[in-house]
């Protein structure tokens, strides 16, 4: 990530600190302590993952460290359960969330979002040639078609709301759902784009393919407390710089398409 920072420094607009101090408490604390506390789960491949040595790696980790480098502080990556991310931001335990967080209306009532830096959504995975050109849920929601989703996910919610003809199966883990697809017990698996992208990378020999378009729309963004407009502006400028320099595209390709990182730190999809 460091090799990209010289480009970022040419594009990021650093604005002055001449704002009412009460409105920039978070930025003041970051500058005074020399660290920015960024919450992430460490178990959302390929956004953030935990290596055998305990270190975090992934797209969100690269983005977090790049942001800290350009502010001139250290990135303190705080690993926590997904459900604890927003409460921790609200309580001031962390300064922001970079953790594959979907920008929903309900969440936006509690935190401010910057982005999106990635457009995600539910998509399908299949080996069936008849579904190769599928572009919508109607194309796979047919009598006799067997579809599997993971329990407790937005994919399950989406499937329940939209599937009326196909037979719906629920799996406790992504790994089990993939095995059902490999064994021919189901025809299609529906999952979030990051999950499907990782499955394609990690199971290239299975002949999987996915739909060209998402079945729905889920923008992924960075969450910060709404009380500090300077921090919001700073992170917005950082994301804009990543996009305009092409660095964001390079990072997305690295983590979602190339798959070279799987050789360095191979993982199994567990859920």
Buried (B, 14 or more C-beta within 10 A) or exposed (E): BEEBBEBBEEBBEEEEEEBEEEEBBBBBBBBEEEBBBBBBBBBBBBBBBBEEEEEBBBBBBBBBBBBBBBBEBBBBBBBBEBEBBBEBBEEEBBBBBBBBBBBEEEBEEEBBBBBBBBEBBBBBBBBBEEBEEBEEBEBBBEEEBBBBBBEEBBBBEBBEEBBEEBEBBBBEEBBBBBBBBBEEEBBBBBBBBBBBBBBBBBBEEBEBBBBEEBBBEBBBBBBBBBBBBBBBBBBBBBBBBBEEBEBBEBBBEBBBEEBEBBEEBEBEBEB
